[in-house]
Amino acid sequence: MNQNIKIIVDSTSDLSKELMDKYNISVVPLYVVMGTESYKDNIEITTGQLYQRSDREGITPKTAAPSPSDFVPVFERELNEGNQILFISMSSKVSSTNQNAHIAASEFPAGRIHIVDSMHLSASYAMLVIRAAQALEAGHSLEQVIKDIENVREKVHIEVLVDRLDYLHKGGRVSSLQHLIANVLRVRPVLNIIQGEVRSIQKYRGKMEKALDGVVQKIVTRKNEICPNVLVIAQTFAEKMTEKLLTSLLQTNHFKEIIIIEGGCVIGSHTGPNSIAVSYVDL
């Protein structure tokens, strides 16, 4: 990678330590709030600990963006080392993270910190970060990489399957009536990100495995319209389904690289355990 350009992300990208080490990426964590206590996502609390406490204590986890003061020392360190910064943020439609990064950047000389809105979360956000890192590694200029993110982000798709609706319900994402009906009928929403916002435009009835088959079929049917370079799977305690999804996608012989990441606390506090997401890019 171009040694003078440092990629920084926030923790909703859910990048593994291996990916961050491979591409020399730094992360600014969001916060998970449990009752009166606040924790840095994936640093001071793990997703497993979050679920244990939520179930045991009946606490609804909440999330909070990093403040401008959280960004300042990270930006300062990289600028002092002579780097230009490319901060790729989670969708600005669902968090003030992007805005707070801009506030922090205004304290430094103009032109050295570049902030791009991914308009995505988790697997689809990770997809854009990996794409940017690989482009820089291949020698593309910072301007080319920024332009590519802005051009391709609307072509990035994510399908999120949620097993337990209680986390979405407690987080205010579904109404009590919808929650009741969905549980009785075993309806599983597929969450998508459209123009930076989380929406559900498709539902499956029955077991998670059936819903997963529907998602796989959709990808298989459209594979010739999908970029083969990278596909990203994100999961929260859904190892068996992840293995099944991976096997099905490998059988297509279409994707050159399939990356599996684990959903962090911020994403997991909304989707709950046994959730799985897949992200891909249209050609």
QUIVEN-V675982 format. One record per residue. N is the residue number from 1. OMEGA is omega in whole degrees, 0 to 359 (* if undefined). BURIAL is + if it has 9 or more other ideal C-beta (glycine too) atoms within 8 Angstrom, else -. D_FIRST is the distance of its C-alpha to the first C-alpha in whole Angstrom. Layout:
n:N omega:OMEGA burial:BURIAL d_first:D_FIRST
n:N omega:OMEGA burial:BURIAL d_first:D_FIRST
This chain:
n:1 omega:174 burial:- d_first:0
n:2 omega:188 burial:- d_first:4
n:3 omega:181 burial:- d_first:6
n:4 omega:179 burial:- d_first:9
n:5 omega:182 burial:+ d_first:8
n:6 omega:175 burial:+ d_first:9
n:7 omega:174 burial:+ d_first:10
n:8 omega:180 burial:+ d_first:14
n:9 omega:169 burial:+ d_first:16
n:10 omega:192 burial:+ d_first:20
n:11 omega:178 burial:+ d_first:21
n:12 omega:172 burial:+ d_first:23
n:13 omega:177 burial:+ d_first:19
n:14 omega:178 burial:+ d_first:21
n:15 omega:178 burial:+ d_first:17
n:16 omega:177 burial:- d_first:18
n:17 omega:181 burial:- d_first:17
n:18 omega:179 burial:- d_first:15
n:19 omega:180 burial:+ d_first:13
n:20 omega:177 burial:+ d_first:12
n:21 omega:182 burial:- d_first:12
n:22 omega:184 burial:- d_first:10
n:23 omega:178 burial:+ d_first:7
n:24 omega:182 burial:+ d_first:8
n:25 omega:175 burial:+ d_first:11
n:26 omega:184 burial:+ d_first:14
n:27 omega:171 burial:+ d_first:17
n:28 omega:186 burial:+ d_first:20
n:29 omega:165 burial:+ d_first:23
n:30 omega:181 burial:+ d_first:26
n:31 omega:172 burial:+ d_first:30
n:32 omega:183 burial:+ d_first:32
n:33 omega:177 burial:+ d_first:36
n:34 omega:183 burial:+ d_first:38
n:35 omega:181 burial:- d_first:42
n:36 omega:184 burial:- d_first:42
n:37 omega:182 burial:- d_first:39
n:38 omega:183 burial:- d_first:35
n:39 omega:175 burial:+ d_first:32
n:40 omega:183 burial:+ d_first:28
n:41 omega:174 burial:+ d_first:27
n:42 omega:176 burial:+ d_first:26
n:43 omega:180 burial:- d_first:26
n:44 omega:177 burial:- d_first:30
n:45 omega:177 burial:+ d_first:31
n:46 omega:179 burial:- d_first:30
n:47 omega:178 burial:+ d_first:31
n:48 omega:178 burial:- d_first:34
n:49 omega:179 burial:- d_first:35
n:50 omega:181 burial:+ d_first:35
n:51 omega:179 burial:+ d_first:37
n:52 omega:181 burial:- d_first:39
n:53 omega:181 burial:+ d_first:40
n:54 omega:181 burial:+ d_first:41
n:55 omega:184 burial:- d_first:43
n:56 omega:187 burial:- d_first:45
n:57 omega:180 burial:- d_first:45
n:58 omega:181 burial:- d_first:45
n:59 omega:174 burial:- d_first:43
n:60 omega:180 burial:- d_first:41
n:61 omega:175 burial:+ d_first:37
n:62 omega:182 burial:- d_first:36
n:63 omega:180 burial:+ d_first:33
n:64 omega:180 burial:- d_first:32
n:65 omega:171 burial:+ d_first:29
n:66 omega:180 burial:+ d_first:27
n:67 omega:175 burial:- d_first:29
n:68 omega:181 burial:+ d_first:27
n:69 omega:174 burial:- d_first:28
n:70 omega:181 burial:+ d_first:26
n:71 omega:189 burial:+ d_first:23
n:72 omega:182 burial:+ d_first:24
n:73 omega:179 burial:- d_first:23
n:74 omega:178 burial:+ d_first:19
n:75 omega:183 burial:+ d_first:19
n:76 omega:181 burial:+ d_first:21
n:77 omega:182 burial:- d_first:19
n:78 omega:179 burial:+ d_first:15
n:79 omega:178 burial:+ d_first:17
n:80 omega:178 burial:- d_first:19
n:81 omega:176 burial:- d_first:16
n:82 omega:181 burial:- d_first:15
n:83 omega:162 burial:+ d_first:12
n:84 omega:184 burial:+ d_first:13
n:85 omega:169 burial:+ d_first:13
n:86 omega:177 burial:+ d_first:13
n:87 omega:177 burial:+ d_first:15
n:88 omega:187 burial:+ d_first:16
n:89 omega:167 burial:+ d_first:20
n:90 omega:182 burial:+ d_first:22
n:91 omega:178 burial:+ d_first:25
n:92 omega:181 burial:+ d_first:27
n:93 omega:185 burial:- d_first:30
n:94 omega:183 burial:+ d_first:30
n:95 omega:176 burial:+ d_first:29
n:96 omega:181 burial:- d_first:29
n:97 omega:180 burial:+ d_first:26
n:98 omega:180 burial:+ d_first:24
n:99 omega:182 burial:- d_first:27
n:100 omega:175 burial:+ d_first:27
n:101 omega:177 burial:+ d_first:23
n:102 omega:179 burial:+ d_first:25
n:103 omega:179 burial:- d_first:27
n:104 omega:182 burial:+ d_first:25
n:105 omega:181 burial:+ d_first:23
n:106 omega:179 burial:- d_first:26
n:107 omega:183 burial:- d_first:27
n:108 omega:180 burial:+ d_first:24
n:109 omega:182 burial:- d_first:24
n:110 omega:172 burial:- d_first:23
n:111 omega:182 burial:- d_first:20
n:112 omega:177 burial:- d_first:17
n:113 omega:182 burial:+ d_first:17
n:114 omega:185 burial:+ d_first:17
n:115 omega:181 burial:+ d_first:18
n:116 omega:178 burial:+ d_first:19
n:117 omega:180 burial:+ d_first:21
n:118 omega:186 burial:+ d_first:20
n:119 omega:184 burial:+ d_first:24
n:120 omega:180 burial:+ d_first:23
n:121 omega:172 burial:+ d_first:24
n:122 omega:188 burial:+ d_first:23
n:123 omega:182 burial:+ d_first:22
n:124 omega:175 burial:+ d_first:21
n:125 omega:178 burial:+ d_first:19
n:126 omega:179 burial:+ d_first:17
n:127 omega:181 burial:+ d_first:17
n:128 omega:179 burial:+ d_first:16
n:129 omega:180 burial:+ d_first:13
n:130 omega:178 burial:+ d_first:12
n:131 omega:180 burial:+ d_first:12
n:132 omega:181 burial:+ d_first:10
n:133 omega:179 burial:+ d_first:7
n:134 omega:178 burial:+ d_first:8
n:135 omega:177 burial:+ d_first:8
n:136 omega:179 burial:+ d_first:5
n:137 omega:181 burial:+ d_first:4
n:138 omega:176 burial:- d_first:7
n:139 omega:177 burial:- d_first:7
n:140 omega:181 burial:- d_first:9
n:141 omega:178 burial:- d_first:11
n:142 omega:180 burial:+ d_first:11
n:143 omega:178 burial:- d_first:15
n:144 omega:182 burial:+ d_first:14
n:145 omega:179 burial:+ d_first:12
n:146 omega:179 burial:+ d_first:15
n:147 omega:180 burial:- d_first:18
n:148 omega:179 burial:+ d_first:17
n:149 omega:183 burial:+ d_first:17
n:150 omega:180 burial:- d_first:20
n:151 omega:190 burial:- d_first:21
n:152 omega:188 burial:+ d_first:21
n:153 omega:177 burial:+ d_first:22
n:154 omega:177 burial:- d_first:25
n:155 omega:180 burial:- d_first:25
n:156 omega:180 burial:+ d_first:23
n:157 omega:173 burial:+ d_first:26
n:158 omega:176 burial:+ d_first:27
n:159 omega:181 burial:+ d_first:30
n:160 omega:177 burial:+ d_first:31
n:161 omega:183 burial:+ d_first:34
n:162 omega:182 burial:+ d_first:36
n:163 omega:182 burial:+ d_first:39
n:164 omega:181 burial:+ d_first:40
n:165 omega:185 burial:+ d_first:41
n:166 omega:179 burial:- d_first:42
n:167 omega:175 burial:+ d_first:39
n:168 omega:180 burial:+ d_first:39
n:169 omega:181 burial:+ d_first:42
n:170 omega:179 burial:- d_first:42
n:171 omega:177 burial:+ d_first:39
n:172 omega:182 burial:- d_first:41
n:173 omega:175 burial:- d_first:39
n:174 omega:182 burial:+ d_first:42
n:175 omega:180 burial:- d_first:46
n:176 omega:181 burial:- d_first:49
n:177 omega:178 burial:- d_first:50
n:178 omega:181 burial:- d_first:47
n:179 omega:181 burial:+ d_first:47
n:180 omega:181 burial:- d_first:50
n:181 omega:182 burial:+ d_first:50
n:182 omega:180 burial:+ d_first:47
n:183 omega:180 burial:- d_first:48
n:184 omega:184 burial:- d_first:51
n:185 omega:184 burial:- d_first:50
n:186 omega:178 burial:+ d_first:47
n:187 omega:181 burial:+ d_first:45
n:188 omega:178 burial:+ d_first:41
n:189 omega:169 burial:+ d_first:39
n:190 omega:180 burial:+ d_first:36
n:191 omega:177 burial:+ d_first:34
n:192 omega:172 burial:+ d_first:31
n:193 omega:182 burial:+ d_first:29
n:194 omega:183 burial:- d_first:31
n:195 omega:174 burial:- d_first:30
n:196 omega:183 burial:+ d_first:28
n:197 omega:179 burial:+ d_first:31
n:198 omega:179 burial:+ d_first:32
n:199 omega:174 burial:- d_first:35
n:200 omega:182 burial:+ d_first:37
n:201 omega:181 burial:- d_first:38
n:202 omega:179 burial:- d_first:39
n:203 omega:174 burial:- d_first:41
n:204 omega:177 burial:+ d_first:42
n:205 omega:178 burial:- d_first:45
n:206 omega:185 burial:- d_first:46
n:207 omega:179 burial:- d_first:43
n:208 omega:182 burial:+ d_first:40
n:209 omega:179 burial:- d_first:39
n:210 omega:178 burial:+ d_first:41
n:211 omega:179 burial:+ d_first:39
n:212 omega:177 burial:+ d_first:36
n:213 omega:178 burial:- d_first:38
n:214 omega:179 burial:+ d_first:38
n:215 omega:179 burial:+ d_first:34
n:216 omega:181 burial:+ d_first:33
n:217 omega:179 burial:- d_first:36
n:218 omega:181 burial:+ d_first:34
n:219 omega:181 burial:+ d_first:31
n:220 omega:181 burial:+ d_first:33
n:221 omega:185 burial:- d_first:35
n:222 omega:192 burial:- d_first:32
n:223 omega:181 burial:+ d_first:30
n:224 omega:176 burial:- d_first:30
n:225 omega:185 burial:- d_first:29
n:226 omega:178 burial:+ d_first:26
n:227 omega:185 burial:- d_first:22
n:228 omega:190 burial:- d_first:22
n:229 omega:184 burial:- d_first:18
n:230 omega:169 burial:+ d_first:18
n:231 omega:183 burial:+ d_first:21
n:232 omega:174 burial:+ d_first:21
n:233 omega:174 burial:+ d_first:24
n:234 omega:181 burial:+ d_first:25
n:235 omega:173 burial:+ d_first:28
n:236 omega:179 burial:+ d_first:30
n:237 omega:179 burial:+ d_first:32
n:238 omega:187 burial:+ d_first:33
n:239 omega:182 burial:- d_first:32
n:240 omega:179 burial:- d_first:35
n:241 omega:178 burial:+ d_first:34
n:242 omega:179 burial:+ d_first:30
n:243 omega:179 burial:- d_first:31
n:244 omega:179 burial:+ d_first:33
n:245 omega:180 burial:+ d_first:31
n:246 omega:179 burial:+ d_first:28
n:247 omega:180 burial:- d_first:31
n:248 omega:183 burial:+ d_first:32
n:249 omega:177 burial:+ d_first:29
n:250 omega:180 burial:+ d_first:28
n:251 omega:178 burial:- d_first:32
n:252 omega:183 burial:+ d_first:31
n:253 omega:184 burial:- d_first:28
n:254 omega:189 burial:- d_first:26
n:255 omega:181 burial:+ d_first:23
n:256 omega:182 burial:- d_first:20
n:257 omega:174 burial:- d_first:19
n:258 omega:184 burial:+ d_first:21
n:259 omega:179 burial:+ d_first:19
n:260 omega:178 burial:+ d_first:22
n:261 omega:179 burial:+ d_first:22
n:262 omega:178 burial:+ d_first:24
n:263 omega:180 burial:+ d_first:26
n:264 omega:185 burial:+ d_first:26
n:265 omega:183 burial:+ d_first:29
n:266 omega:178 burial:+ d_first:29
n:267 omega:183 burial:+ d_first:29
n:268 omega:180 burial:+ d_first:31
n:269 omega:178 burial:+ d_first:33
n:270 omega:185 burial:+ d_first:34
n:271 omega:185 burial:+ d_first:34
n:272 omega:181 burial:+ d_first:35
n:273 omega:179 burial:+ d_first:35
n:274 omega:175 burial:+ d_first:35
n:275 omega:181 burial:+ d_first:33
n:276 omega:180 burial:+ d_first:30
n:277 omega:175 burial:+ d_first:28
n:278 omega:182 burial:+ d_first:26
n:279 omega:181 burial:+ d_first:24
n:280 omega:183 burial:+ d_first:23
n:281 omega:175 burial:+ d_first:22
n:282 omega:177 burial:+ d_first:25
n:283 omega:* burial:- d_first:24
